Amino acid sequence: MHVPMKMAAMDGNSGFDRMKEVKEFDESKIGVRGLSDSGITSIPRFFIHPLDSLPCNNLNSSTNTTSIPLLDLANLNSPTHRPKIIRQIKDAASTWGFFQVINHGIPLAILDETIRSITAFHEQPHEIKAKHYRRQEHHGVMYTSNNDLYRSKAACWHDSLQVYMAPEELKVEEDIPDICRKEIIAWDFHASKVAEALFELLAEGLGLEAGKFKELGFMKARLFLGHCYPYCPQPDLTVGIKSHTDAGLTVLLQNQVGGLQVKHGSEWVDVKPLPGALTVNIGDFIQIISNGEYQSVEHRVLANSSKEPRISVLSFNNVGGWKESDEFGPFPELLSAEKPALYRGFTVPEFHQSFYSKGLDGKNIVERVTLH
């Protein structure tokens, strides 16, 4: 495998042409996995983040005593258990915006096969993976390193396989790499059922009909992501993924290599991998339409100092089936003289423009539509 000479190590301050080196890296199609496997001992300079933005230099570190809520979804449809689960998910979504779930209905074999297949994809020789390497956000199948590589100020230490499962699953299935096609389709089927159940619980927690989120189109746009965070030789100089928020409802499966952190107040809290559990988080769209009842919180992934890669599989459930002119805002049923709207209406194109016009970062759409 060819590792471009100028990327093989950090140079001094002089003569650094960031865009040239980014383009050279991108066109090599080796990803950070390729850099890591090449045995480099220092990371290319465009991966280095400003000191004040690195995890070791901002806010408080995680404490061992704090953890995100854990919800048991067993007996979800039991009249005696469901009200308790609704209260728990409402509390978790309101105070944390992040929680883990067990007894979610996805067989352990499906979880294991999903992680194993995504690991196998990323472990393939560069020449095979490179066939899928491209930059075409918003549709189809794409293997790449850093979606926002050309928009961000500093790159992050991860590679991703991305598949738009809905609304175009019938067109996209044949394009999914053979090594993980069956597993991605199975994961999407099961994760969608979990997401639908969670949307119903979240709606009932707001005092709304169970199908309210689905009626809005929340099951119509689904994105699959299979991230690989390989070993990083200088994990204190970069991050796996920088601090950001998501858009809709995210369902996450991770292997046992940690690194995910959630911002809770002034503290960053480790999300410890729990075998068999899924991690769920609320996105900006849900915070806005719930009129702030549910919270979308910033989260990040540390650069991986472990020789074993961190693998994470995500299902993003976003609004689909919208028209350009459709305006979204807080559910009218939640508003009153005592509880006025905290956010103005917005269109999905405005939402997307806020998300994709620059590098991955904090809650810019929430800030943009907040009424003062």
N, C-alpha and C positions, 0 to 999 in steps of 0.2 A: 504494500500500500504506500502510495506517495503522500508524505506529509510536507506541504509547502515549506520551503526552508525558512521563509520570513516569519512563519507562524510557529516554528518549532521551539522558539524561546522568546522571552521578553527582551526587547532592545532597550537602549537608553532612551532618554526623552527626545533626542533629536531624530528627525526623519521619519516620524510615525504618521503614516497615511492610513487613518482608520478605515475609510470606505474601501480603499484598495485591498486591505488585508481581509476585511469582511467579505468582499466579493470573491477573493481568491479562495477563502474557506468555503463559501457557499458553492462555488463552482466545482470544488474538489469532491463534494457530495459525501465526505467521509464522516461528517457529524462529530459531536464531541466523543462519541464512543470510539471513533477512529483515532482521534487525538489521544484518548486515554490508553487505548490498546497499543499505540505506537511507542509507549514508554516515556513520553515527555515528563520532565520533572518540574517545568514551569509552564504556566498557561499563557496562551497568546494574549497580547495586551488588550485587545478589544473585549475580553471577558472580565477585565478588572473593573470593579465598581468603585465609585468614590468612597473614601473612608467613612464619611458620615452616614452613608446609606447601608453599610455592611451590618449584618446582625450583631456582630461583637461590639458595635459602637452606637447602637440606638435602642432606647427603651430598656426595660428590665428583661433579664433572662427568665426562662421558664423555671418554675419551682417544681420539685418532685411531688408536692402535695396537691397541685391543681390539675384537674383533668376535665375534658368536655363531658357533657351528660351522656349516659348510656341508657338507651331505651330498649325494652323488651317488647317485641311486636307479637309475641305468642297470644293466641286467642283474640286476635285483632277484631274479629266480627262478633265476639261474644257480648251480649247486652250488658253483662256485669263488668267486663274488662275494658270495653271500648271507651267509655267516658273517662276512665283513669288515664288511658293512653293519650287521648285527646288533650287532657290537661298537661300531661308531661311534655308532649311535643310542642304545645303552645308555649310553655314555660321555657323550653330549650331554645325554640326559634326566637323568642322575645329577648332572652337574656344573653344567649351565646351566639345564635345564628349558625351554630355547628353542633352536631351530635352524632353519636354512633348508634347503630341498631343491630340487634341480634334477633334470632328467630324470625328472619325476614322472608323466609320461604325459598331462597335460592339454595339448591343443593350444594353441599361442600365440594362435591366433585366438579361442578360447573365453575366454582370460584377457583379451584386449583388448576383446572384445565385452562382457564382464561389467563391467569398469571403465567402459567407455563408456556402458553403459545405466544404471548407478547414477549416474554424473555427470549424464546427461540427466534422470533422475528429479529430482534435487536442483536442477537448473537450471530446472525448470518454474515458471511463474508461481505465486505464492502461492495464488491462487484454485483452481488445479487440485490442488496438493498437499494443500491444507486438507481436501479431501474424504476423505483417508485418515488425517487427524490424529485420534488417540484414545489413550486409556490403558487397555489391557486386556492386561496381562502374562500370559504362559503359553499363549496360543493365538492363532490367526488372523494377520491382517496388521495392522500398526500402523506409522504414521509419527508420529514424535514428537521432541521435543527433551529429552534427559536422562530416561532411564527412572526415575531416582530423584529427579526434580525436587523432589517434596514430602517426600522422606525425608532428603535431604542437607543439609548446612549451607551449602554453596555450590555453585552450578550450574557446569557445564563447557561449553566452547565447541564443541559438536557437535550435529548432528541425525542421526537414524537412521531407516532403513526396516527393519522387523523382520518376518520371516515364519517361522512355525513350520511347517517342512517335514514333519516326522514327529513323532508317528505320524499326522498328519492331512492328508497331502499331497493326497489325493483331494478333500477338502473345501475346501482352501485355494487351489488353483491358480487358480480363477476369480476370486478376490479380489485376486490380485497385480496391481498397476497394469500396464496394457497396455504402457507404454513400456519395461518391463524384465521382463515375464513370461517370455518365451521364454528370455532370457539367465539369469534366476535358476534356472529349472528345469534348464537345461543345466549351469550351474555346480554345482548341488546334486548332479546325477548324477555328474559327474566328481570333485568334491571328496569325495564319499562313497567312491568307489573308492580314492582316495588315503588317506583316513582308515582304511579297512579294512586296507589294506596296512601302514600305520604301526602299527595296533593289533597286527597279527600279529608284526611285528618287535619291538615292545615286549614282547609276551608271551614270545617266544623268548629275548629278552635276559634275562628273569627265569628262564629254564629251564623255562618252561611250554609247554603245547600252543599252537600258533599261534592257535587260535580261542577262547582263554580269555576275552578281553575281549568278544568278540561274544556268547559264551554268556551272559555276565553281563547283556547287554542294551544294550551301548554303541553299537550302530548303530540303536537303536530311537527315539531322541529327537534330532532335529536342528533347530537354530535357525539361520536365515540372518540376517545383519545387514549392511546397507549404510550405513556411516558417511560423513558429510560434515563436514569440519573447515574451515569457510570462513575467510577472512582475519579476523584479530582485530586491532583497532586498539591494544589494550594487552595484548600477549601476556605481559608480565612480571607481570600482576596475576591471571591465571587459568590454567587448564590445559585441554587438549583433553579428556582423560579422566584422572581422578585415579588414583593408585597403587592397584592391586587385583590379585587373582588370578582365574583362571577356574575352572570346575567340572570339565569333562572334558578332551577333546582338542580344541584349536582349530587350524583351518587358515585362514590369513590370506593374502589377496591385497591388495597395496597399489599405488597409483600411485607416481610418482617424487617426490612431495613427502614428505619425511621428517618425523620427529616422534616415532616410537615409540622408547621407551627401556625397557631391561630392567635390573633390579637384580641385580648380580652381586657378592656380597660387600658391600663398602661403597661400591661404585661404580655409577653409572648409565651404561649402555652404549647407544650409538645403534645401532638396527637399520637399517642403510642399505638402502634399496630396491635390489633387484637384479633387472633385467629378466628376466622369465620364471621367477623363483623364487617359491616359497611359503614363508611363515614358519609354523612349527608350535610350539605350546607345550603343556606338561603342566599339567593342572589339579589342584585339591585332592583330588578323588575318587581320581585315579590315584596321587597321592602316598600317600594313606592305604592303598589296597588293595595297593600295592606294598611296604607297610611301610617307606616312606621311601627305598626304592631309587631311585625317580624323584622329582624335585623340582618342585614348583609354585612359581614365583617371581613376585614382584610386578613389574608393568610399568605404564607410564603413557604418555600421549601429550601432548606439549607443545602449547600453543596455537599456532595457525598464523600466522606472521608473513609468509608468502608471499601474494602476490595470487592465486596459483593455489590452489584448494581442495585439501586432502588428501582422497583417497577411499580407503577401505579396505572390503574385503568379507571377511566372516568366516563360517565354518561351525563351529558349536559342536556337538560330538558328545558327548551325555550319556546316562546310563542311562535306559532306558525299559522299559515292561512290568512294573514293580514293583508289589507290593502294599503297602498301608500298613504292614503288620507286618513286611515283609522287612527284615532287618538286614544291613548291609554292614560289612566290616572287612577287615583284611589277609588276603590269600589264605593259607589254612591250609598250603599246600605250601611257603610261604616261611618258616614259623615252626619254631623248634627251641629246645632249651635254650640253645644259644649265641646264637640270634637270636630273642628273645621279641618278642611284639607291642608295637609302639610306640604303637598307637592302639586305642581301644575300638571296639566296634561302634556303628553309628548307623543310623537309618532315613532314607529319602529325604525324608519330610516335615521331619525335623529338619534335614537338609542344606539344604533349600529355605528353611526358616525362618531359618537362619543367613545365607543369601545375600540374602534379599529383605526382611528385617525392618527394615533400615536402609540408609543410603546405601552406595554402592559403596566398599569399602575393602579392607584387607589380609586375611590368611589366618585369618579368625575361626573357620571350621569346623575347620581343622587344629589350632588352639590349643585349641578346645573338646574335641576327642576325644583329645588327646595324653595318654597315661598317664604319670604322674609317679612 
